[in-house]
Amino acid sequence: METFIKIENIKLWARVGVLDEERQLGQLFSLDIFLWTDFEKCTANDDLEKTVDYSKLVEILKDQAMKIYCLTIEKYSNAILEIIDEEFKLSKIKIILTKCNPPIKGFDGKVSIVRILEN
């Protein structure tokens, strides 16, 4: 059976973008995360130590968002994957990083990147 944890709509304020003001002022991003690991030990014993502490993960990502400066969501998404992988050592991670209000004239949509890391 395939099992994963999904964390939806994490709001992050990060200094990412091509325009100088995007990197100076920052902007809103939304992040969805899918985490795969062996949940059987947690399931069998209801053991918190055998699962992913997603409250800790959200806290780490919010803290790191304020420290990241880059031009592209590709680079930012890679940084997010590295943070999750380093902290939790999971078998598979999928993220959807969305730039909520990209400064594109005449465009009121969103731009997302989907990344998957398999160990």
C-alpha positions as CSV (number, residue, x, y, z in Angstrom):
1,M,0.0,0.0,0.0
2,E,1.3,3.4,-0.9
3,T,1.0,6.0,1.9
4,F,2.2,9.6,2.1
5,I,1.6,12.7,4.1
6,K,0.3,15.7,2.3
7,I,0.8,19.2,3.7
8,E,-1.2,21.8,1.8
9,N,-1.0,25.6,1.4
10,I,2.0,26.5,3.5
11,K,2.3,30.3,3.1
12,L,5.9,31.4,2.7
13,W,7.2,35.0,2.2
14,A,10.4,34.8,0.2
15,R,12.7,37.1,-1.7
16,V,12.6,35.3,-5.0
17,G,12.2,36.8,-8.5
18,V,13.8,38.4,-11.5
19,L,12.8,42.0,-10.6
20,D,14.9,43.8,-8.0
21,E,11.8,44.7,-5.9
22,E,10.8,41.0,-5.7
23,R,14.1,40.2,-4.1
24,Q,14.1,43.3,-1.9
25,L,10.5,43.2,-0.7
26,G,9.7,39.6,-1.1
27,Q,6.4,38.0,-2.1
28,L,4.0,35.3,-1.2
29,F,4.4,31.7,-2.2
30,S,2.2,28.7,-1.5
31,L,3.8,25.3,-0.9
32,D,2.2,21.8,-1.0
33,I,4.4,18.9,0.1
34,F,3.9,15.2,-0.3
35,L,6.1,13.0,1.9
36,W,6.7,9.2,1.5
37,T,8.4,7.1,4.2
38,D,7.7,3.8,6.0
39,F,4.7,4.6,8.2
40,E,4.3,1.0,9.4
41,K,6.2,1.4,12.7
42,C,4.2,4.5,13.5
43,T,1.0,2.8,12.5
44,A,1.7,-0.4,14.5
45,N,2.6,1.4,17.8
46,D,1.1,4.9,17.4
47,D,4.7,6.1,17.9
48,L,5.3,9.8,17.2
49,E,9.0,9.2,16.9
50,K,8.4,6.9,13.9
51,T,6.6,9.5,11.7
52,V,7.3,12.9,10.2
53,D,7.0,15.9,12.6
54,Y,5.3,18.2,10.0
55,S,4.9,21.0,12.5
56,K,8.7,21.1,12.8
57,L,8.9,21.0,9.0
58,V,6.6,23.9,8.5
59,E,8.5,25.9,11.1
60,I,11.9,25.2,9.4
61,L,10.6,26.1,5.9
62,K,9.1,29.4,7.2
63,D,12.3,30.3,8.9
64,Q,14.5,29.5,5.9
65,A,12.2,31.4,3.5
66,M,13.3,34.6,5.0
67,K,16.9,33.8,4.4
68,I,16.7,32.8,0.7
69,Y,17.4,35.3,-2.1
70,C,17.4,34.0,-5.7
71,L,16.1,34.8,-9.1
72,T,14.0,31.7,-10.0
73,I,11.4,29.5,-8.4
74,E,13.5,26.6,-9.8
75,K,16.3,27.5,-7.5
76,Y,14.0,28.1,-4.6
77,S,12.2,24.8,-5.1
78,N,15.6,23.1,-5.1
79,A,16.5,24.7,-1.8
80,I,13.2,23.5,-0.3
81,L,13.9,19.9,-1.4
82,E,17.4,20.1,0.1
83,I,16.1,21.3,3.4
84,I,13.4,18.6,3.6
85,D,15.8,15.9,2.5
86,E,18.5,16.9,4.9
87,E,16.2,17.1,7.9
88,F,14.0,14.0,7.3
89,K,15.7,11.5,5.0
90,L,12.5,10.4,3.3
91,S,12.2,7.9,0.5
92,K,10.3,10.3,-1.8
93,I,9.4,14.0,-1.7
94,K,7.1,15.9,-4.0
95,I,6.6,19.6,-3.8
96,I,4.4,22.1,-5.6
97,L,5.8,25.6,-5.2
98,T,3.4,28.4,-6.4
99,K,4.2,32.0,-6.9
100,C,0.9,33.5,-5.9
101,N,1.1,36.9,-7.6
102,P,3.8,36.9,-10.3
103,P,4.4,40.5,-11.6
104,I,3.4,39.8,-15.2
105,K,1.5,42.6,-17.0
106,G,-2.0,41.5,-17.9
107,F,-1.8,38.2,-16.0
108,D,-3.7,37.5,-12.8
109,G,-2.9,33.8,-12.5
110,K,-0.3,31.9,-10.6
111,V,2.9,30.1,-11.6
112,S,3.9,26.8,-10.1
113,I,6.8,24.3,-10.3
114,V,6.4,20.7,-9.4
115,R,9.5,18.8,-8.2
116,I,10.0,15.2,-7.1
117,L,13.0,13.8,-5.3
118,E,13.4,10.0,-4.9
119,N,16.1,8.5,-2.7
